[in-house]
C-alpha cells in the first residue's frame, strides 16, 4: 500500500483534479518517482499548479493562483496557516463561478466539512485540495484527498465494526458515525446533497477498494478491482448555477 512507485506520465495529454491530486499526495507520502509528460502544455500546467509538492501558505496561493485553477494546497492540521489557506481556497473557487445567491455557502460547506473529516477521522495531519475551472464547459472540478486509514478502518478501530470498503461507504451514507460516542455522521450526506441537489453536480468518494458515484439522477457504489486507496478521495463537479440556491434543505 505504501510501495515506492514510478509514475510514468510521459504519454499523458490531459489531466484532471481526480487524477492529479491522488498521484501528487502518493508521490510525496511515499517518496515515489515520476516522469513528466512529453506534452509541453501539460508539463507547464503541472508546474503552475504546484505538482507534486503543492503549496501550504496564504502568500503562496496568492502568488500562484490562476484565472481558471486553484493550485494544489496542502493543509496541515496544526498549522496556523491552515484556516487562512482553506478560506482563501474557498474564496477563489467562488470567484470563478457566477456570483449567485447562496453559492458561496454551497461551496464553503462541503469543502470545510470534508476537510474537517480528514482531521477528525483519518489519523493523519495533512490533507490535500485542488480545483480547476473549465469556463467553456461551465463547471468546476474539485478534489480533496487524505492518505489516512480510510472509512472501513475508522469503523473497525473506533467502534469495532467490521465491514468491507463497500459496506463501510453504505454505512457512512446512512449517517453511521465513526465516533465512539452516540452521534450521527451527516458530513458526507449533507455535502453530497448540496453538490448533487443544490448545485446540480456530481459526487465521487473513494476509500479502500470501493467508490461511490452520485448525481441527481442516480447513485451507485462500485468495487474497484486491483485498486486500493489508503485513505479517502472525494471529488465533485459543480456546474455554474443559473439562479439562487438554498443549501439548508440539505442540513435539516
C-alpha positions in Angstrom: 0.0 0.0 0.0 2.9 2.3 0.6 5.2 0.9 -2.1 7.5 3.4 -3.8 6.5 3.6 -7.4 7.5 5.2 -10.7 4.6 7.2 -12.2 5.3 7.3 -15.9 3.2 10.2 -17.3 5.2 10.8 -20.4 2.3 9.9 -22.8 -0.3 11.9 -20.7 -2.1 14.6 -22.8 -4.8 15.7 -20.4 -5.1 15.8 -16.6 -8.0 16.5 -14.1 -8.1 17.0 -10.3 -9.3 13.5 -9.6 -6.2 12.1 -11.4 -3.6 14.7 -10.4 -4.3 15.1 -6.6 -4.1 11.5 -5.5 -0.9 11.0 -7.5 0.6 14.1 -6.0 -0.2 13.0 -2.5 1.0 9.5 -3.1 4.3 10.7 -4.6 5.0 12.9 -1.6 3.8 10.4 1.0 5.9 7.5 -0.3 8.8 9.5 -1.9 7.9 7.9 -5.3 9.4 9.0 -8.5 7.7 10.3 -11.6 8.4 11.2 -15.2 6.6 14.3 -16.5 4.5 14.3 -19.7 6.3 14.9 -23.0 3.4 17.2 -24.0 4.7 20.7 -23.2 1.3 22.2 -22.3 0.6 19.5 -19.7 4.2 19.8 -18.3 3.7 23.6 -17.9 0.3 23.1 -16.4 1.6 20.7 -13.8 4.3 23.1 -12.9 2.0 26.1 -12.4 -0.5 24.1 -10.2 2.4 23.0 -7.9 2.6 19.3 -8.8 3.6 17.3 -6.9 4.5 19.1 -3.7 1.7 21.7 -3.6 1.8 24.9 -1.6 1.0 25.4 2.1 0.8 29.2 2.8 -1.5 32.1 2.1 1.3 34.0 0.4 2.0 31.1 -2.0 -1.7 30.7 -3.0 -2.0 34.4 -3.7 1.1 34.4 -5.9 0.3 31.2 -7.8 -3.5 31.3 -8.2 -4.6 31.4 -11.8 -7.7 32.6 -13.6 -9.0 29.1 -14.0 -7.2 27.0 -11.4 -6.6 27.0 -7.7 -3.2 25.3 -7.1 -2.6 22.1 -5.2 -2.8 23.1 -1.5 -1.5 21.0 1.4 -3.4 21.7 4.7 -1.7 20.8 7.9 -3.8 20.1 11.0 -1.7 22.1 13.4 -0.6 24.9 11.1 -1.7 28.5 11.9 -1.9 29.0 8.1 -4.5 26.2 7.6 -7.7 28.2 8.3 -6.5 31.2 6.2 -5.4 28.9 3.3 -8.6 27.0 3.4 -10.7 30.2 3.4 -8.7 31.6 0.5 -9.1 28.4 -1.5 -12.9 28.6 -1.0 -12.9 32.3 -1.9 -11.0 31.5 -5.1 -13.4 28.8 -6.1 -16.4 31.1 -5.5 -14.8 33.8 -7.7 -14.6 31.7 -10.8 -18.3 30.9 -10.6 -21.1 33.4 -11.2 -21.9 35.5 -8.1 -25.2 33.9 -7.3 -27.2 34.0 -4.1 -26.3 31.0 -1.8 -23.5 29.7 -4.0 -20.7 30.7 -1.5 -22.4 28.7 1.2 -22.8 25.8 -1.3 -19.1 25.8 -2.0 -17.9 26.5 1.6 -19.9 23.9 3.4 -18.8 20.7 1.5 -15.1 21.8 1.3 -15.0 22.7 5.0 -16.9 19.6 6.1 -14.9 17.2 4.1 -11.5 18.8 5.1 -12.6 18.7 8.8 -13.4 15.0 8.3 -9.7 14.4 7.4 -8.5 15.8 10.7 -11.3 14.3 12.7 -11.2 10.7 11.3 -8.2 9.9 9.2 -5.4 9.9 11.9 -3.1 11.9 9.6 -2.2 15.5 10.0 -2.4 16.7 6.4 -5.0 16.9 3.7 -4.9 18.0 0.1 -7.2 20.2 -2.0 -7.1 21.3 -5.7 -9.7 22.8 -8.1 -9.9 23.5 -11.8 -12.4 25.7 -13.6 -13.5 24.8 -17.1 -15.2 28.0 -18.3 -16.2 26.8 -21.8 -17.8 23.7 -20.2 -19.4 25.7 -17.4 -18.2 23.8 -14.3 -15.5 23.5 -11.6 -13.9 20.2 -10.6 -12.6 19.9 -7.0 -10.7 17.1 -5.3 -10.0 16.5 -1.6 -7.6 13.8 -0.6 -6.1 12.2 2.5 -3.7 9.3 3.0 -5.2 8.2 6.3 -6.8 5.0 7.5 -9.9 5.0 5.3 -13.6 4.6 6.2 -13.7 0.9 6.9 -10.7 1.1 9.3 -12.2 4.0 11.0 -15.3 1.9 11.9 -13.1 -1.0 12.9 -10.8 0.9 15.1 -13.3 3.3 16.7 -16.4 1.1 17.1 -15.2 -2.4 16.5 -17.5 -2.6 13.5 -16.1 -4.9 10.8 -17.1 -4.0 7.2 -15.6 -4.2 3.8 -15.0 -1.0 1.9 -18.3 -1.1 0.0 -20.3 -1.7 3.1 -18.4 1.0 5.0 -19.4 3.6 2.4 -23.0 2.5 2.7 -22.8 2.9 6.5 -21.4 6.4 6.0 -24.3 7.3 3.7 -26.7 6.1 6.4 -25.3 8.5 8.9 -23.4 5.9 11.0 -20.7 8.0 12.8 -17.2 6.6 13.3 -17.0 8.5 16.6 -17.3 6.2 19.7 -20.0 8.3 21.4 -23.5 8.1 20.2 -23.8 10.6 17.4 -24.8 10.8 13.7 -22.3 11.5 10.9 -24.0 13.7 8.4 -21.0 15.4 6.9 -20.8 13.2 3.8 -24.6 13.0 3.4 -25.1 16.8 3.6 -22.1 17.5 1.4 -23.3 15.1 -1.3 -26.8 16.6 -1.1 -25.5 20.1 -1.6 -23.3 19.1 -4.5 -25.9 17.0 -6.3 -29.2 18.5 -5.4 -28.4 22.2 -4.9 -25.6 22.7 -7.4 -26.7 20.1 -10.0 -23.3 18.4 -9.7 -21.7 15.0 -9.4 -20.0 13.5 -6.3 -17.4 10.8 -6.1 -16.0 9.2 -3.0 -13.3 6.5 -3.0 -12.0 4.6 0.1 -10.1 1.4 0.1 -11.3 -0.6 -2.9 -14.7 0.9 -3.2 -16.1 4.0 -4.9 -19.4 5.9 -4.7 -20.7 7.9 -7.7 -23.7 10.1 -7.1 -25.7 12.6 -9.1 -29.3 13.9 -9.1 -30.2 11.1 -11.5 -28.5 8.1 -9.9 -26.3 6.7 -7.2 -24.1 3.6 -7.3 -21.3 2.0 -5.3 -18.6 0.1 -7.2 -16.0 -2.4 -6.1 -12.7 -1.4 -7.6 -10.8 -4.4 -8.7 -7.0 -4.3 -8.4 -7.1 -0.9 -6.8 -6.8 0.2 -3.2 -6.5 3.7 -1.8 -5.2 4.1 1.8 -7.4 6.9 2.9 -10.2 8.8 1.2 -10.6 10.6 -2.1 -13.5 12.9 -2.6 -14.1 14.7 -6.0 -17.0 16.7 -7.1 -18.1 18.7 -10.1 -20.1 21.9 -9.6 -21.9 23.4 -12.5 -22.2 27.2 -12.8 -25.6 28.0 -11.2 -28.4 29.5 -13.2 -30.2 31.0 -10.1 -30.2 31.3 -6.3 -29.6 28.1 -4.3 -30.6 27.1 -0.8 -28.4 24.6 0.9 -30.4 24.5 4.2 -32.8 21.8 2.9 -29.7 19.5 2.9 -28.9 20.4 6.5 -32.2 19.7 8.2 
